[in-house]
Amino acid sequence: MKCIFCGTPDTQVIDSRVGEEGTSIRRRRRCASCSKRFTTYETAELRLPQVVKSNGKREEFAREKLRTGFMRALHKRPVSTELVDAALARIEQKALALGEREIDSRWLGELTMEELRKMDKVAYVRFASVYRSFQDVEDFRNIVEDL
């Protein structure tokens, strides 16, 4: 690590401690050249995969877009925000656990439907009707029968 005072690339770690929340490491360093001391922090960087849309376009994983989809499906339904947050966290965890750089938007949509199905049947049908582009009453009937 370069010294922040003189720019020398030779610094020595004097002390290392786990950060307050346990998600970072605090390191005290001393420059071998100017002998000044400074602190650095090391944290893990989790990068969610990019989402590949059906038209081939790629975009960043957006938790807020996912939340918007949930909230539209759950409009005027008796489901708490905590349940939605937990579902979003599960989806993010599954996306991270894949270890892929890209995920298909269809996979994300199916996962969203699975979470909504557990949460609220009406919201599940609402989301499915838009996501799967229902054309007539028969499509609704089929999905309700599957429930």
Summary of the structure (lengths in Angstrom):
residues: 147
radius of gyration: 23.5
end to end distance: 57.7
largest distance: 77.2
contacts: 365
relative contact order: 0.11
helix: 44%
strand: 21%
